């Protein structure tokens, strides 16, 4: 490639970029022109020529301007330097200077004589040229913005554009950076504190919830065990005082600490537990709030250790049983069964494995299970599984629906395959029978 071709290609590329972004470039150019024009208009020096001044406005003759303009530049430089030294901590007691002090300083340090008329002209020049960076304040400290407010030698001048040494500017930049770093560190610490507080709150809430479910499970076990004893011992009352259950579960030394958990458990039992009824009974001559276990126990079985003791509706006539336990959903190879476990504590892998194996064992004589999932987060104790065919699913549904499992009544529902595969994509390709 020759130099001419390279330059031609570069020119084409630049032109394409300019053409593609022409609107942006035109906008930037127009903005620059507007800013420059405004800046130029704002910074146009006004030396108060008499030809443009009104009768009431101050003006300068040509010979006056030749004297006062160089003086105004020296005064501005002096004020900018003085303000910079004051801001940087140099030995300057005041940032401002009065017109009277200005006359003395210029006379003593530079042997420049400034008359009262000169200070009055400077007063007017600074008011009409705000872009010079000199503000004028009255003796009372109020800002003067108009020459009609009056001039006295006690008026103060102060620079708004301090001139600072390089070391001072570097120090200010470092301090500004340090302040920014402190702000960032403070914000980060605040964010960390908020995150830690939220995490602590979440963990504490989770811990309290686990403690609540453990308490509820213990209460249920006591009530179930008391109910079974009362069935065999007719002298034993079929209910238990709520306070007596508390005393059995919580040692006296921990009752104050666990009072909150206990109150929540009592409320939960009254509103969420359908197997327990709250009553008021007289015990030893006193009225007590009591819990009574009202769930029917599963039928006896010849295998006391079996997890599947029987069906809830098998003793009913066939017509009535079908009305009490009708099929739920359109028949499908995919089934959901509920109430397989108590939703009261976090499940470990061994518990999940036991439930999984119990379902596989129950379905072993019916057909092959290709996929199974134990929803340990379910509040209804749900287990999902897929049979190898629709016929085996129909048989599994018939066997499981209305069965007892460890004292809990199991209900079943067909799940459409499309929905099941959406929940469990891996189940669509499952074709290997599972074993317990």
N, C-alpha and C positions, 0 to 999 in steps of 0.2 A: 504494500500500500504506500502510495506516494504521499508527500507532505500536503499537496493540494487536496487529495482525496480525504485525508484525515481532517484537515481544516473544514472541508465541505461537510463531512459527516458530523463534526462538532457543531457547525452552524445549523444544520438541520435539526439536531437534537435540542439545541438551545431554543430554536424557533418553535419546535413542537411543545416544549415545556411552557414557553411564554404563551403560546396559543391555548394550551390546555388550561392554564391557570390565569388567563388574561383578566378575568373578573377580579381575582384576588389582587393581582399586581396593580390594576387600575385603582382599586379601592385603597391600597396602601399608598400609592402615589398621590391620590387626591387628599387623603388624610394628612400626608406629610406637607403638602402645599398649604392646606388649611392651618395646620399647626404653625408652620413657619410664618404665614401671614399674620396670624393672631399674635405670635411671639414678637414679630417685628413691630406690630402696631402697639403692643403692650410696652415694649422696651424703647420706644422712640423718646429720646430725651427732650424734655420741655424746659428750655432756658428762659422762658417768660419774655419773649420779644414784645416790645411795646406795640408793634404793628398789629398783633393779633389779640392783644389784651383788651378787655372792656374797661370802662371808666373806673369801676370799683376794684378790679383785679390788680395785683402788683405786677410790675413789668421792669425789665432791665434794658438800659441803653447799651449800645454796642461797646462803648468803652468800659462800662460796668461788667459786662459779660467777660471781657478779656481778663479782668482782674479776678472775678469771683469763681469762674469755672475751674481754673487750676486749683484754687483754694478749696473748692468743694470736693475735688478728687483727693486732696491730701487729708481733708477731714474724714471722708469716707474710709480711706485706707486706715487712718488712725482708729476709727470706731470699730472696723472689722477686726483689726489686730487686737484691740483692747478686749472685745467680746470673746475672741478666741483664747487669749491668755487667761481671762477669768474662767471660762469653761474648762480649761485644761489645768486649773489650779495654780497658775503662776501668781506672783505677789501683786495682785490687783484687787483692791478692796471692793470696787463697785464695777458692775458691768456697764452702767450708763455713765454719762457725763453731762453736766448742765452747760448751757451756753457761757455762763460766767466762768466756770472751771475751764472750758475750752480756750477762752481768751488767755487765761493765766498759763495753761500748759504750753500752748503754742509760743507764747512770749518767752517763757523760761527755757524750754527745751530746744526750740528751733529758731528763736529770735524772730518770729513772725508776728507782726502786729495785726490783730484783728479788731476792727472797730465794732461798735454796737450796731451800726448800720449793716456791716458785713454779716453779723450773726442773724439779723432780721432777714436779710436776703437769703442766707442759708436755710433759715426756717421755711421760707416760701418754696425754695427749690426742692427741699426734701419732701414737702407736702405734695408738690406737683409731680414728683418722680418717685413713686412708691417702689418701682423696680430697682432703685439704687440700694434697697435693703436697709434703710434707716427709718426707724419709727420715732415719733416725738410724743412725749408724755407731758402733761401739765404738772404743776407743783404738787397737786393732789394725787398724782399717779394715774389719772385717766388719760386714755389715748386721744390725741388730737388728730383729727382727720380733715379739718377745714381751717383755712387761715383766718376766718372770721371769729374763731374761738379766742384769738388774741395771743400775742407774743410777749413773753417776759424772759429775762436772762435766767430765771429759775426753771424754765422748761428743760426737760431732760431728753437727750438723744441716746438711742440704743440701736446697735446693729442687729439685724435679723439674719445676716450672712457672716457668721464669725469665721475668721481666717485662722486656721489651726496648723501647728507644726505637724510634720509627718509622723513623728513618734506619738504625738497626742492622738492623731487620727487612728493610728494602728492600735493604740491602747483602747480607744473607744470601740473600734471594731471587735477587738478581743473581748471586751466587756459585753458587747451586744451578743456576740457568739455564745459567751458563757451564760448570759441570761436566757438565750434561746435553748441552750443545752439544759439548763435548770428547769425551764418550762417543759421541755420534752421528757426529762426524767420524772418530773412531777406527774405529768399526764400518764406516763407509762406505769408509774407506781400506783396511780389511782386506778388505771385499767386492771393492773394485776390484783389490787385489793378487791375490786368489784368482781373479777373472775373468781378469785379465791372464795369470796363471800357467797357468790352464787353456787359454786361447786360445793362449799360446805353446806349450804342450805339444801341442795339437791341430795347430797349424801345423807344428811341428817333426816330428811324427809323419807328417803328410801329405807334408812335404818329403822325409823319409827314405824314405817309401814310393815316392814318385816317383823318387827316386834309385835305389832298389832295382830298380824296373821298367825304368828306363833301362839299368841294368847288366845285367839279365837279357836284355833285347832285344839288347844289344850282344854278349853271350855267344852267344846263339842265332844271330845273323848270322855270327859267326866260325865256329861249328861247321858251319852249313849251307854256307858258302862253302868251308870246308876239305873237307867231304864231296864237294862237286861236283868240286873239284880232284883229289881222290883217285880219283874215278871215271875221270877222263881220264888221270891219271898214276899208274900202278900202283906206281911206286917210292915214292910218297908214302904214309906211314902213314895208315890210315883213322881215326885217333883223335888227340887233342891232349892233352898234359899240362895239368892244371888250373892248375898254377903258371905255365905258359907263357902261358896265356890271360890270367891276371892281369897278367903282365908286359907283355903287348901292350896291355891296356886302361888300366892305371894307371901313370902316371909314378912313378919312385922317390921324388920329393919329396912325393907325395900318398898313398903307400901306408899310412903310419901313420894318416893322417886318414880314409882310406876303408876301413880294415881291417874295421870293423864292417859296412859295407854289403856288402863282398865276402864275408864269412862268411855273411851272411844269403842272399846270392845263391847261394852254393855249396849251402847247405842246401835252398833252394827248388828248385834244379835236381835235387837228389837225390830229393826227395819229391813234387814237383809236375809235373815235366816228363817226360811219357811218351816223347817223341821222342829223349831223350838217356839213355844208359846209362853208369853209373859203373863203371869197371874198374880193375884194377891191371896195369900193363904195364911191361916192362923197356925203358928207353930209354937208349942209350949206357952200358949196363952198370949202370944204377941203376933201382930200382923207383919208379914214379910212379903216382899216381892220375890217371886220364885220363877224358876225356869222349869217347864215341863217338856220332855221329849215326846213328840207326837208322830214321828215317822214310823210307818209300819216296817217291821224287820223282815228281811228276806226269808223265804220258806226254808225249813230245815233240809239238810242234804246228808246223804250217806258219807260224803267226803267233807268233813269239817274244814279241811284246809283248802278246799277248792275256791278259786277266785270267782268262778261262775256257778253259783249255786242253783240257778234255775230261771224260769220266766215269770214275769209278774202277772201275765194274763193267761197262763196255761190252764188254770183251773176253771176259767170261764167257758161258757158254751161258745162254739166257733163263731156264730153270728155276732154275739156280743163282743167277743175278743177283737174281731175285725173293726168294730165301731170304736172300741177303746184305743186301739193302736193302728190307725189307718196308715198306709204308705205316705211318706212326705216327699214331694218332688217327683219329677219325671224319671222313670228308671234309667240308670246309667251305670257304667262299670265303676264309677267313682262315688264313694260314700263318706259321709262325715258322721261320727258318733260323738255324743256329748255325755258329760258327767262321768268321765273315766277316772278323774282324780280331783282332789280338793284344791281349789285355786287359792291356797292360803300361805304358801311359802315358796321360796325359790327351789326349783327341782334340780337335783344333780343328775349326772349321766346315768348312774345306776337306777334311779327311779324311772327315768325316761326309757331305759332299756327294759325294765320290768313291764311297763305298760305296753311297749312295742311287742315284746315277746308274748304277752297275754293275748293280744289281738291276733297275732300270727298263729298261736296255738289253737285259738278258738276257730279260726278259719281253715286250719290245716285239713280237716276232713271234708271241707266244702270245695275248695279250689285253691289255686295259687294266688298269692298277693304279690303284685309287681312293684308296688310303691307304697310307702307308709310314712307319715309325718306326725309326730307328737307335738302339738302346739303348747309348749310349756308356758307361754304368756297368756294363754286363753283364760278368761274368767269363768268359762263354762266347762273346763276340762275336756277340750275337743281333741279328737284324733282323726286324721284324714288318711284314707287308703284307697288303692285302686286294685280291683280284681282283674283276672286275666280275660274275662268275658262278661257279657251282660247276664247270662244265665247264672254264673257263679255269684255275681253281684246280687241278683235277686234272692238267691238262697242265703247269702251272708246277711243281707238286710233282714230277712225273715227270722234268722237265728238271733241276731244281735238286738233288734228293736224290741224293747220291753224286757230285756234281760237284767238280772241283778249282777253287779260286779263289785265285790267287796262292800256290800251294803248300800250301793248306789244304783239307782234305776237308770239304765242306759236307753237313750233315744237315738234314732238314726235318721239320716236325711240323704237323699240322692243329690249329688252335685253334678251339673252339666259338665261334660268333658272340656268344652272350650274354657269355661271358668276355672276348672281344676288345673288345666295346663297353663293358664295365665298365672295362677298362684304358684304352681310347681312345674316350671318348664322342663325339668329333667324327667318328669313322669311320662312325657309324650314318647320318649325313646326307651323307657324301661321295658324290658322283655325277659328279664331273668327272675325266676321265682325267688322270693325272700324266705329265709329260714330263721326260726327262732333260736 
